[in-house]
Amino acid sequence: MSAILSADDLNDFISPGVACIKPVESLPQKNTKDSENPYEVTTEDKVQPENLPPAQISLTDCLACSGCVTSAEAVLISLQSHAEVLNTLDAYPEIPLAQEQHGTTLADTENSGEGKIFIASVSPQVRAGLAATYGLSEKEAGYMIDQFLRGPQGLRSGGKHGSGFTWVVDTNVMREAVLVLTADEVSESIAEGAPAADQPELALPKRPILSSACPGWICYAEKTHPFVLPHLSRLKSPQALSGTFLKSVLSKSLGVSPSRIWHLAIMPCFDKKLEASREELTDVSWQPANAQNGSEVHQPVRDVDCVITTRELLSLAASRGLFLPSLPLRPLSHIHTPPLPVKALDSFISSKTSSADQSLETGTSGGYLYHVLKTFQARNPGSEILANRGRNADVVEYVLNSQDGQPILKAARYYGFRNIQNLVRKLKPARSSRMPGAKLVQAGRRQPVSRNAMSGGSGPDYAYVEVMACPGGCTNGGGQMRVEDAREAAGQTPVGTLEDGVASKPSPHEQRAWLARVDEAYFSMESDTESDSTDEPHKLSMSEKDARVHEALRCWSDYMGTPLSKLVYTTYRKVESDVGKDQTSANDTTKVVELAGKIGGGW
C-alpha cells in the first residue's frame, strides 16, 4: 500500500457504510466434534491459545460487497502502488525485442525465459499536474514522463535487471476513440429502431445516456442506485480501452501470453485502481473462444495490471533516487521508441496530433459531452449551442438549437457527488400510490421522447449526461498533486507555518488558485498542438477525424478476428449486500413456515 494514501486524500467519500463482513466470513470454523470431549475437565494450563490466521480482504471481495458505499475502503486495502511497480520490475527482466524491416519482433523466442513486456499509459491530467508543479508545459511534462519510464536515464538506470517500459502511450488516443463511439451511441439511441433482442451485448442504454468513464460514479451506482445501470454507456473508459488494445495487439503479434505483458496506468484518481480490478476488464472478454479451451483452467488476466497516481509517480522516482525535472525535456530517440508490430495500428496509437480537444469548452474530464454536441452541430448547419449554468459551476445544461430556434438536442454535465445525487433522484422510477382507487404506474413506463431527444414531460429530458465524481472534473482527482505536495516537490518554503514548524494547511483561496493553475496547464495542450500542426497543409474536419477513428477500430477488429463490440464494450452489475443476512439457504418448507408465522398462522 502506498504510504502517501490516507483517508484525508480521498475526496469521493459518500457516507459511512456498515461493518465489513468479509473478515468474519473468512475465519476458519472450529471443529468442535474432534477437539472437545464433554466429559473431560481441562485446567487453564492445558488450554492452548488459538492462533487464528489474520483476516485478509482482497480488492475483489470489496467490489463484490455493498456493505461499504464508498470506494475509499477498497482503495485503502488495494496493493496497487509504486512499490508494486518496483517489485515487478525487479522480479522480471524485459523480454528482448528486435526492430526489423517488417516490424518489431521477439529477439529470441526460445530463451525469453520468465521475462515480461512492460507497457504504460499516461493520462493528460497527470501531465497537467506535473506541468503545474514544475512550471512546464504539458508537452514538456510528457517528455519528462517518457524519459523516466523508458529512457536510459530513468528507470533503466537502476534496479536488479535494469528493466523499463518498452511502450508508453497517451490515453488521449483511446479517448478520441471513445468520444467518436459515444457520439455514435447517442445517435443510435435517438434514431428509430432497436437492436435485435438476441444480441444483448448490443442493447442500447436508456435515455438519458450517462457517461461511464468515472469508476467512482460507477461504484456508487452499482452499490446504491442500481436502477440507473440501464442508462450507463456501454463503452469502456480510455484507460480500459488502452489496456485492451495494447494487450490484445501485442499478445497476438508477438505470440506471447497476455499474462507476460504487464500494463501500468498512471492516472489522476485513486478510483482508477478499482476500475482496473473489475472482473469484466480482463482478457476473457476479448480472447477468442478457442484460445480458452485448453486443458488447463484459464486464469483471467487484467487488461490493466497496476494503477498509480500522479503523487505515486513522484514516489516511484524518489525510490530510485531520481528527480524528474533533471531528466531531458525532449523526445526520446527512435532506438528507445520501437513501433508496434502492426504498422496500421502503430500509426493510430502513436499519432502525435490527436483530434481530441483539451480546451475550456470541453472541460477537464475528456470532453465527452462537448464532442456529442459538436457532432450533432456539424450534422445541423446553422445550429447553435446554448449553455445554462445550474445551481453551481459543476452543473451545466446545454441545448443545441436549430437555425430556426427549435431544440435539437439537450444534454448536461454533473460533477461531484452532491450534484450526482440530485441527478439520480430525477431518474428514480415513480412509485405506485397505495391509496384506494389510485392509478397504477406501469413498470418501466417513460414519457414519450421525440427523435430530437426532447421529452414532452417533466423530469430529465437529456439525451446525454457527462457524470464525474470529483468536483471540478478529473484534474481535481484524489491522486493529483496538492498545493503542499507541489511546494515540497519544487523545494519551495511554505507560506504559512505553525509554531512547531509544521506547514499550515493551504487556505481555500490557495487551493482554488492551484486548481486553476493545473487547469491552465491541461488546456495548454491546445496551443502546443496548434504549434505542431502549423506545417500541416490540411486540417481535418470532424467527419474526416471520425472516419479515421472508425477505420482504425475496424482494422483492430479485423486483425484480432473479434467483433468490435467485444473489444470496446463492457457490462455493469447490481451489487447486493449480504450484511445482516443469513448465509444459510433455507428450503421452501422453512420459508412457508416463517411466512405463516408472520401473518399469525402456523402448522
C-alpha positions as CSV (number, residue, x, y, z in Angstrom):
1,M,0.0,0.0,0.0
2,S,1.3,3.4,-0.8
3,A,2.4,5.4,2.2
4,I,1.0,8.6,0.8
5,L,-2.5,7.3,0.6
6,S,-4.8,8.2,3.5
7,A,-8.5,8.8,4.1
8,D,-7.8,12.5,4.1
9,D,-6.7,12.3,0.5
10,L,-9.9,10.9,-0.9
11,N,-12.5,13.5,-1.9
12,D,-15.0,11.0,-3.2
13,F,-16.4,9.8,0.1
14,I,-20.2,9.4,0.1
15,S,-21.3,8.1,3.5
16,P,-20.0,5.7,6.1
17,G,-21.0,2.1,5.5
18,V,-21.8,-0.7,7.8
19,A,-19.2,-3.0,9.2
20,C,-17.4,-5.1,6.7
21,I,-18.4,-8.7,6.9
22,K,-15.6,-10.3,4.9
23,P,-13.1,-10.8,7.8
24,V,-15.9,-12.6,9.8
25,E,-16.8,-14.8,6.8
26,S,-13.2,-15.7,6.1
27,L,-12.4,-17.0,9.6
28,P,-12.0,-20.8,9.8
29,Q,-14.7,-22.8,11.5
30,K,-13.6,-24.6,14.7
31,N,-14.0,-28.3,14.5
32,T,-15.8,-29.0,17.8
33,K,-16.5,-32.7,17.2
34,D,-12.9,-33.8,17.3
35,S,-11.4,-31.3,19.7
36,E,-14.0,-31.2,22.5
37,N,-14.9,-34.0,25.0
38,P,-18.0,-33.2,27.1
39,Y,-16.7,-35.5,29.9
40,E,-13.1,-34.1,30.0
41,V,-12.1,-31.5,32.6
42,T,-9.3,-29.2,31.3
43,T,-7.3,-26.9,33.6
44,E,-6.2,-23.5,32.5
45,D,-2.5,-24.5,32.0
46,K,-3.6,-27.0,29.4
47,V,-5.7,-24.6,27.3
48,Q,-3.8,-23.9,24.1
49,P,-4.2,-20.4,22.6
50,E,-5.9,-20.2,19.3
51,N,-3.6,-18.8,16.7
52,L,-6.1,-17.9,14.1
53,P,-4.7,-16.5,10.8
54,P,-5.2,-12.8,10.2
55,A,-8.3,-11.9,8.2
56,Q,-7.5,-10.9,4.6
57,I,-9.6,-8.7,2.3
58,S,-8.9,-8.6,-1.4
59,L,-10.0,-5.8,-3.7
60,T,-12.2,-8.3,-5.5
61,D,-14.0,-9.0,-2.2
62,C,-14.6,-5.3,-1.6
63,L,-16.0,-4.8,-5.1
64,A,-18.4,-7.8,-4.6
65,C,-19.9,-6.4,-1.4
66,S,-22.1,-3.4,-1.0
67,G,-21.5,-3.1,2.8
68,C,-19.5,0.0,2.0
69,V,-20.9,2.6,-0.3
70,T,-17.6,4.4,-0.9
71,S,-14.6,3.4,-2.9
72,A,-12.2,4.7,-0.2
73,E,-12.2,1.4,1.7
74,A,-11.5,-0.6,-1.4
75,V,-8.6,1.7,-2.4
76,L,-7.1,1.6,1.1
77,I,-6.8,-2.2,1.0
78,S,-5.5,-2.4,-2.5
79,L,-2.0,-3.4,-3.3
80,Q,-1.6,-1.2,-6.4
81,S,1.2,1.2,-5.6
82,H,4.6,2.4,-6.7
83,A,6.1,-0.4,-4.5
84,E,4.4,-3.0,-6.7
85,V,5.9,-1.3,-9.8
86,L,9.4,-1.6,-8.4
87,N,8.9,-5.2,-7.2
88,T,7.6,-6.2,-10.6
89,L,10.5,-4.5,-12.5
90,D,13.0,-6.2,-10.2
91,A,11.3,-9.6,-10.3
92,Y,11.1,-9.9,-14.1
93,P,13.6,-9.0,-16.8
94,E,12.4,-7.4,-20.0
95,I,11.7,-9.7,-22.9
96,P,14.2,-8.6,-25.6
97,L,12.7,-7.2,-28.8
98,A,14.3,-6.6,-32.2
99,Q,13.3,-3.9,-34.8
100,E,13.2,-5.4,-38.3
101,Q,12.0,-4.1,-41.6
102,H,8.6,-5.7,-41.3
103,G,8.2,-4.5,-37.7
104,T,9.0,-5.3,-34.0
105,T,9.6,-9.0,-33.1
106,L,10.9,-11.0,-30.3
107,A,14.7,-11.1,-30.4
108,D,15.0,-14.6,-29.0
109,T,11.8,-16.6,-28.9
110,E,13.4,-19.7,-27.3
111,N,15.3,-18.0,-24.5
112,S,12.8,-15.4,-23.4
113,G,12.6,-17.1,-20.0
114,E,10.3,-15.7,-17.4
115,G,10.6,-12.1,-18.6
116,K,7.8,-9.7,-19.3
117,I,7.0,-6.9,-21.7
118,F,6.3,-3.7,-19.8
119,I,3.9,-1.1,-21.2
120,A,2.4,2.1,-19.7
121,S,-0.4,4.5,-20.5
122,V,-0.4,8.1,-19.2
123,S,-3.5,10.4,-18.9
124,P,-3.3,14.1,-19.8
125,Q,-4.4,15.1,-16.3
126,V,-1.3,13.6,-14.9
127,R,0.9,15.6,-17.3
128,A,-1.0,18.7,-16.3
129,G,-0.4,18.2,-12.6
130,L,3.3,17.7,-13.1
131,A,3.5,20.6,-15.5
132,A,1.9,22.9,-12.9
133,T,4.2,21.6,-10.2
134,Y,7.5,22.2,-12.1
135,G,6.5,25.2,-14.3
136,L,6.5,23.2,-17.6
137,S,4.1,22.9,-20.5
138,E,2.0,19.7,-20.7
139,K,4.1,18.7,-23.7
140,E,7.4,19.0,-21.7
141,A,5.8,17.1,-18.9
142,G,5.0,14.3,-21.3
143,Y,8.6,14.2,-22.5
144,M,9.7,14.1,-18.8
145,I,7.5,11.1,-18.0
146,D,8.6,9.3,-21.2
147,Q,12.3,9.8,-20.3
148,F,11.6,8.4,-16.8
149,L,9.7,5.3,-17.9
150,R,11.7,4.1,-20.9
151,G,14.7,6.4,-21.3
152,P,18.3,5.3,-20.4
153,Q,18.5,7.9,-17.6
154,G,15.2,6.8,-16.0
155,L,14.1,3.5,-14.5
156,R,16.5,1.6,-16.8
157,S,19.4,3.2,-14.9
158,G,18.8,1.1,-11.8
159,G,17.1,-2.0,-10.4
160,K,18.0,-5.6,-10.4
161,H,17.6,-6.2,-14.2
162,G,17.6,-2.6,-15.4
163,S,14.1,-3.1,-16.7
164,G,12.0,-0.3,-18.1
165,F,8.9,0.2,-20.2
166,T,9.0,-0.6,-23.9
167,W,5.9,1.3,-24.9
168,V,4.4,4.4,-23.3
169,V,1.2,5.6,-24.9
170,D,-1.1,8.6,-24.4
171,T,-4.6,7.8,-23.3
172,N,-5.8,10.7,-25.4
173,V,-5.6,8.4,-28.4
174,M,-8.1,5.9,-27.0
175,R,-10.1,8.8,-25.5
176,E,-10.6,10.0,-29.1
177,A,-12.0,6.6,-30.0
178,V,-14.3,6.7,-27.0
179,L,-15.5,10.2,-28.0
180,V,-16.4,9.0,-31.5
181,L,-18.1,5.9,-30.2
182,T,-20.0,7.9,-27.6
183,A,-21.5,10.2,-30.3
184,D,-22.4,7.0,-32.3
185,E,-24.1,5.6,-29.3
186,V,-26.2,8.7,-28.7
187,S,-27.2,8.9,-32.3
188,E,-28.3,5.3,-32.3
189,S,-30.4,5.8,-29.1
190,I,-32.2,8.8,-30.8
191,A,-32.7,7.1,-34.1
192,E,-35.7,4.8,-34.6
193,G,-35.3,1.1,-34.3
194,A,-33.6,-1.0,-31.7
195,P,-31.0,-3.8,-32.0
196,A,-32.1,-7.4,-32.2
197,A,-33.1,-9.0,-28.9
198,D,-30.9,-12.0,-29.4
199,Q,-27.8,-9.7,-29.1
200,P,-27.9,-8.4,-25.5
201,E,-24.4,-7.0,-25.7
202,L,-25.6,-4.6,-28.4
203,A,-28.6,-3.4,-26.4
204,L,-28.7,0.4,-26.3
205,P,-28.7,2.1,-23.0
206,K,-31.9,4.0,-22.0
207,R,-32.1,7.8,-22.3
208,P,-30.6,9.8,-20.9
209,I,-27.3,8.0,-21.5
210,L,-24.9,8.6,-18.6
211,S,-21.2,8.6,-19.1
212,S,-19.3,5.6,-17.7
213,A,-15.7,6.7,-17.7
214,C,-15.6,7.6,-14.0
215,P,-15.1,4.5,-11.7
216,G,-16.1,6.3,-8.6
217,W,-19.5,7.1,-10.1
218,I,-19.9,3.5,-11.4
219,C,-19.1,2.1,-8.0
220,Y,-21.7,4.4,-6.4
221,A,-24.4,3.5,-9.0
222,E,-23.8,-0.3,-8.7
223,K,-24.0,-0.3,-4.9
224,T,-26.6,2.2,-4.1
225,H,-28.8,3.0,-7.2
226,P,-28.9,0.0,-9.5
227,F,-31.9,1.5,-11.3
228,V,-29.6,3.8,-13.2
229,L,-27.5,0.9,-14.6
230,P,-29.6,0.6,-17.8
231,H,-28.7,4.3,-18.5
232,L,-24.9,3.8,-18.4
233,S,-22.9,4.0,-21.5
234,R,-21.7,0.6,-22.7
235,L,-18.2,1.9,-23.6
236,K,-15.0,1.2,-21.8
237,S,-13.1,4.2,-20.4
238,P,-9.9,5.3,-22.2
239,Q,-7.8,3.5,-19.5
240,A,-9.6,0.2,-20.0
241,L,-9.7,0.6,-23.8
242,S,-6.0,1.3,-23.9
243,G,-5.3,-1.9,-21.9
244,T,-7.5,-4.0,-24.2
245,F,-5.9,-2.5,-27.3
246,L,-2.3,-2.9,-26.2
247,K,-2.6,-6.4,-24.6
248,S,-4.6,-7.8,-27.5
249,V,-2.4,-6.5,-30.3
250,L,0.9,-7.2,-28.6
251,S,-0.2,-10.7,-27.5
252,K,-1.2,-11.8,-31.0
253,S,1.5,-10.0,-33.0
254,L,4.4,-11.2,-30.7
255,G,3.0,-14.6,-29.9
256,V,3.2,-14.2,-26.1
257,S,0.5,-14.8,-23.5
258,P,-1.3,-11.7,-22.1
259,S,0.0,-12.7,-18.7
260,R,3.5,-11.9,-19.8
261,I,2.5,-8.3,-20.8
262,W,2.4,-6.0,-17.8
263,H,0.4,-2.8,-18.1
264,L,0.9,0.2,-15.8
265,A,-1.6,3.1,-16.0
266,I,-0.8,6.5,-14.5
267,M,-4.0,8.2,-13.6
268,P,-5.2,11.3,-11.6
269,C,-7.7,9.3,-9.5
270,F,-7.4,6.5,-6.9
271,D,-10.7,5.1,-8.1
272,K,-9.0,4.0,-11.3
273,K,-7.4,1.2,-9.2
274,L,-11.0,0.0,-8.7
275,E,-11.6,0.0,-12.4
276,A,-8.5,-2.0,-13.2
277,S,-9.6,-4.7,-10.7
278,R,-13.0,-5.3,-12.3
279,E,-13.5,-8.8,-13.5
280,E,-15.2,-7.6,-16.6
281,L,-12.0,-5.9,-17.8
282,T,-9.9,-9.0,-18.4
283,D,-8.7,-10.9,-21.4
284,V,-11.8,-13.2,-21.0
285,S,-13.9,-10.6,-22.6
286,W,-11.9,-10.3,-25.8
287,Q,-10.0,-13.6,-26.2
288,P,-11.3,-15.9,-28.9
289,A,-13.2,-18.9,-27.6
290,N,-10.7,-21.4,-29.0
291,A,-7.9,-19.7,-27.0
292,Q,-9.6,-20.6,-23.7
293,N,-10.5,-24.2,-24.4
294,G,-7.2,-25.6,-23.4
295,S,-6.7,-28.5,-20.9
296,E,-5.7,-26.1,-18.1
297,V,-8.2,-23.7,-16.5
298,H,-7.8,-20.3,-17.9
299,Q,-7.0,-17.6,-15.3
300,P,-8.3,-14.2,-16.3
301,V,-5.6,-11.6,-17.0
302,R,-6.3,-8.0,-16.3
303,D,-6.1,-5.5,-19.1
304,V,-4.5,-3.1,-16.7
305,D,-2.3,-4.7,-14.1
306,C,-1.5,-1.7,-11.9
307,V,-2.6,1.9,-11.5
308,I,-0.6,4.6,-9.8
309,T,-1.5,8.3,-9.4
310,T,0.4,11.5,-10.0
311,R,1.8,11.7,-6.5
312,E,2.8,8.0,-6.5
313,L,4.8,8.6,-9.7
314,L,6.9,11.0,-7.7
315,S,7.3,8.4,-5.0
316,L,8.4,5.9,-7.7
317,A,11.1,8.3,-8.9
318,A,12.2,9.1,-5.4
319,S,12.6,5.3,-4.7
320,R,15.1,5.1,-7.5
321,G,16.9,8.3,-6.4
322,L,15.7,10.2,-9.5
323,F,14.5,13.8,-9.7
324,L,12.0,14.2,-12.6
325,P,12.9,17.7,-13.7
326,S,16.5,16.7,-14.1
327,L,15.6,14.4,-16.9
328,P,15.9,15.7,-20.5
329,L,12.8,17.6,-21.6
330,R,13.0,16.3,-25.2
331,P,11.7,13.3,-27.2
332,L,13.5,10.0,-27.0
333,S,15.4,8.7,-29.9
334,H,13.8,6.0,-32.2
335,I,16.1,3.4,-30.5
336,H,14.0,3.6,-27.3
337,T,10.7,4.0,-29.1
338,P,10.0,0.9,-31.1
339,P,6.9,0.8,-33.3
340,L,4.0,-1.6,-32.7
341,P,4.4,-4.8,-34.7
342,V,1.2,-3.9,-36.7
343,K,2.1,-0.9,-38.8
344,A,-1.5,0.2,-39.5
345,L,-2.3,0.2,-35.8
346,D,1.0,1.8,-34.8
347,S,0.2,4.9,-36.9
348,F,-3.0,5.2,-34.9
349,I,-1.8,4.7,-31.3
350,S,1.4,6.8,-31.8
351,S,-0.4,9.7,-33.5
352,K,1.3,13.0,-32.4
353,T,-1.7,15.1,-33.3
354,S,-4.8,13.8,-31.6
355,S,-8.0,15.4,-32.6
356,A,-9.4,15.2,-29.1
357,D,-9.7,18.8,-27.8
358,Q,-8.5,20.0,-24.5
359,S,-10.0,23.4,-24.2
360,L,-12.1,25.4,-21.8
361,E,-15.3,24.4,-23.7
362,T,-14.5,20.6,-23.4
363,G,-13.9,20.7,-19.7
364,T,-11.2,18.8,-17.7
365,S,-12.7,15.3,-17.9
366,G,-12.2,14.3,-21.5
367,G,-14.9,16.3,-23.4
368,Y,-17.5,13.5,-23.9
369,L,-20.4,15.9,-23.7
370,Y,-18.7,18.5,-25.9
371,H,-17.9,16.0,-28.6
372,V,-21.6,14.8,-28.7
373,L,-22.8,18.4,-29.0
374,K,-20.2,19.3,-31.7
375,T,-21.1,16.1,-33.7
376,F,-24.8,17.0,-33.8
377,Q,-24.0,20.6,-34.6
378,A,-21.9,19.5,-37.6
379,R,-24.8,17.5,-38.8
380,N,-27.1,20.5,-38.5
381,P,-25.6,23.5,-40.2
382,G,-26.5,26.8,-38.7
383,S,-27.4,25.3,-35.3
384,E,-26.2,27.0,-32.0
385,I,-25.1,25.6,-28.7
386,L,-26.6,27.4,-25.6
387,A,-25.2,26.8,-22.1
388,N,-27.2,27.4,-18.9
389,R,-25.4,27.1,-15.6
390,G,-27.2,25.3,-12.8
391,R,-27.0,25.7,-9.1
392,N,-23.2,25.7,-9.1
393,A,-20.3,25.6,-11.6
394,D,-20.4,21.8,-11.7
395,V,-23.9,21.7,-13.1
396,V,-24.3,23.0,-16.7
397,E,-27.2,22.3,-19.1
398,Y,-26.7,22.6,-22.8
399,V,-29.3,22.9,-25.6
400,L,-28.5,22.6,-29.3
401,N,-31.0,24.8,-31.2
402,S,-31.6,24.7,-34.9
403,Q,-31.3,27.8,-37.1
404,D,-35.0,28.4,-36.5
405,G,-34.6,28.2,-32.7
406,Q,-36.0,24.7,-32.4
407,P,-34.3,22.4,-29.9
408,I,-32.4,19.5,-31.5
409,L,-30.5,18.0,-28.5
410,K,-30.4,18.6,-24.8
411,A,-27.6,17.5,-22.6
412,A,-26.0,18.3,-19.2
413,R,-22.8,18.0,-17.1
414,Y,-22.9,16.9,-13.5
415,Y,-19.7,16.8,-11.4
416,G,-19.4,15.9,-7.7
417,F,-21.5,13.5,-5.7
418,R,-23.8,16.2,-4.3
419,N,-24.9,17.1,-7.8
420,I,-24.9,13.4,-8.8
421,Q,-27.4,12.7,-6.1
422,N,-29.8,15.3,-7.4
423,L,-29.5,13.7,-10.9
424,V,-30.2,10.3,-9.5
425,R,-33.3,11.5,-7.8
426,K,-34.7,12.7,-11.1
427,L,-34.0,9.3,-12.7
428,K,-35.6,7.3,-9.8
429,P,-38.7,5.4,-11.0
430,A,-42.0,6.6,-9.8
431,R,-43.7,4.5,-7.2
432,S,-47.3,3.4,-7.4
433,S,-49.7,5.0,-4.9
434,R,-51.1,2.8,-2.3
435,M,-54.3,4.9,-1.9
436,P,-57.5,3.1,-2.9
437,G,-58.5,3.8,-6.4
438,A,-55.1,5.2,-7.4
439,K,-54.0,4.6,-11.0
440,L,-51.2,2.0,-11.3
441,V,-47.9,3.1,-12.8
442,Q,-46.7,0.7,-15.3
443,A,-43.1,-0.6,-14.7
444,G,-40.6,0.9,-17.0
445,R,-43.0,3.5,-18.4
446,R,-41.4,6.6,-19.7
447,Q,-42.5,9.9,-21.2
448,P,-42.6,9.8,-25.0
449,V,-39.4,11.1,-26.5
450,S,-39.2,12.5,-30.0
451,R,-36.3,11.9,-32.4
452,N,-34.7,15.2,-31.3
453,A,-34.3,13.7,-27.8
454,M,-36.5,16.3,-26.2
455,S,-39.0,14.9,-23.7
456,G,-42.6,16.1,-23.6
457,G,-43.0,15.8,-19.9
458,S,-41.3,16.7,-16.7
459,G,-38.1,15.2,-15.3
460,P,-34.7,14.9,-17.0
461,D,-35.1,15.1,-20.8
462,Y,-31.5,15.0,-21.7
463,A,-30.1,12.8,-24.4
464,Y,-26.7,12.6,-22.7
465,V,-25.2,13.5,-19.3
466,E,-21.5,13.7,-18.5
467,V,-21.1,12.4,-14.9
468,M,-17.9,12.7,-12.9
469,A,-17.4,12.1,-9.2
470,C,-14.8,14.8,-8.5
471,P,-15.9,18.4,-8.2
472,G,-14.2,20.4,-10.9
473,G,-13.5,17.3,-13.0
474,C,-10.6,14.9,-13.4
475,T,-7.9,17.5,-12.9
476,N,-9.1,17.6,-9.3
477,G,-8.7,13.8,-8.8
478,G,-7.8,12.5,-5.4
479,G,-4.3,11.3,-6.7
480,Q,-3.3,14.7,-8.1
481,M,-0.7,17.0,-6.8
482,R,-1.9,19.2,-3.9
483,V,-0.6,22.6,-3.0
484,E,1.7,21.3,-0.3
485,D,2.9,18.5,-2.5
486,A,3.8,20.9,-5.2
487,R,5.7,23.1,-2.8
488,E,7.6,20.2,-1.4
489,A,8.4,18.8,-4.9
490,A,9.6,22.1,-6.2
491,G,11.7,22.8,-3.0
492,Q,9.7,25.9,-2.0
493,T,9.2,27.1,1.5
494,P,5.6,27.0,2.7
495,V,3.9,30.4,3.0
496,G,2.5,29.8,6.5
497,T,3.9,27.6,9.3
498,L,2.7,26.8,12.7
499,E,4.6,27.4,15.9
500,D,6.2,23.9,15.8
501,G,7.5,24.5,12.3
502,V,4.8,22.3,10.6
503,A,3.4,23.8,7.4
504,S,-0.1,25.2,7.8
505,K,-3.0,23.9,5.7
506,P,-3.5,25.9,2.5
507,S,-6.3,28.3,2.5
508,P,-9.3,27.8,0.2
509,H,-8.1,30.7,-1.9
510,E,-4.7,29.0,-2.4
511,Q,-6.4,25.7,-3.2
512,R,-8.6,27.3,-5.9
513,A,-5.6,29.1,-7.3
514,W,-3.7,25.9,-7.5
515,L,-6.5,24.1,-9.3
516,A,-6.8,26.9,-11.7
517,R,-3.1,26.5,-12.4
518,V,-3.5,22.8,-13.1
519,D,-6.4,23.5,-15.4
520,E,-4.4,26.1,-17.3
521,A,-1.6,23.5,-17.8
522,Y,-4.2,21.0,-19.0
523,F,-5.6,23.4,-21.5
524,S,-2.1,24.4,-22.7
525,M,-2.1,21.2,-24.9
526,E,-4.4,23.1,-27.3
527,S,-1.7,25.7,-28.0
528,D,1.0,23.0,-28.2
529,T,-1.0,21.1,-30.8
530,E,-1.6,24.2,-32.8
531,S,2.2,25.0,-32.9
532,D,2.9,21.4,-34.0
533,S,0.3,21.4,-36.8
534,T,1.3,24.7,-38.4
535,D,3.1,22.8,-41.2
536,E,0.1,20.6,-42.0
537,P,-1.4,21.5,-45.4
538,H,-4.9,20.5,-44.5
539,K,-6.8,20.4,-41.2
540,L,-9.1,17.5,-40.9
541,S,-12.8,18.2,-40.5
542,M,-14.8,16.4,-37.8
543,S,-16.3,13.9,-40.2
544,E,-12.7,13.1,-41.5
545,K,-11.5,12.7,-38.0
546,D,-14.4,10.3,-37.2
547,A,-13.7,8.3,-40.3
548,R,-10.1,8.0,-39.4
549,V,-11.0,6.6,-35.9
550,H,-13.6,4.2,-37.4
551,E,-11.1,2.9,-39.9
552,A,-8.5,2.2,-37.1
553,L,-11.1,0.4,-35.0
554,R,-12.2,-1.7,-38.0
555,C,-8.6,-2.6,-38.6
556,W,-8.1,-3.6,-35.0
557,S,-11.3,-5.8,-35.0
558,D,-10.2,-7.4,-38.3
559,Y,-6.7,-8.1,-37.1
560,M,-8.0,-9.7,-33.9
561,G,-10.8,-11.6,-35.6
562,T,-13.1,-10.4,-32.8
563,P,-16.3,-8.3,-33.1
564,L,-15.7,-4.7,-32.2
565,S,-18.4,-4.9,-29.6
566,K,-16.4,-7.4,-27.6
567,L,-13.4,-5.1,-27.7
568,V,-14.9,-1.7,-26.8
569,Y,-18.0,-2.6,-24.7
570,T,-18.3,-3.6,-21.0
571,T,-21.0,-4.5,-18.6
572,Y,-22.2,-3.5,-15.2
573,R,-23.8,-5.4,-12.3
574,K,-26.0,-4.7,-9.3
575,V,-24.1,-5.3,-6.1
576,E,-26.3,-6.7,-3.4
577,S,-25.3,-6.6,0.2
578,D,-25.0,-9.7,2.4
579,V,-24.7,-7.7,5.6
580,G,-27.1,-8.9,8.2
581,K,-28.4,-11.7,6.0
582,D,-28.4,-15.4,7.0
583,Q,-25.8,-17.0,4.7
584,T,-27.5,-20.5,5.0
585,S,-30.1,-21.0,2.3
586,A,-33.5,-22.0,3.7
587,N,-35.6,-24.6,2.0
588,D,-39.1,-23.9,0.7
589,T,-40.8,-25.5,3.7
590,T,-38.9,-23.3,6.2
591,K,-39.8,-20.2,4.1
592,V,-43.5,-21.2,4.2
593,V,-43.4,-21.7,8.0
594,E,-41.8,-18.4,8.5
595,L,-44.3,-16.6,6.3
596,A,-47.2,-18.3,8.1
597,G,-45.9,-17.3,11.4
598,K,-45.6,-13.7,10.4
599,I,-49.2,-13.5,9.3
600,G,-50.5,-15.1,12.5
601,G,-51.0,-18.7,11.2
602,G,-48.9,-21.8,11.6
603,W,-48.9,-25.6,11.3
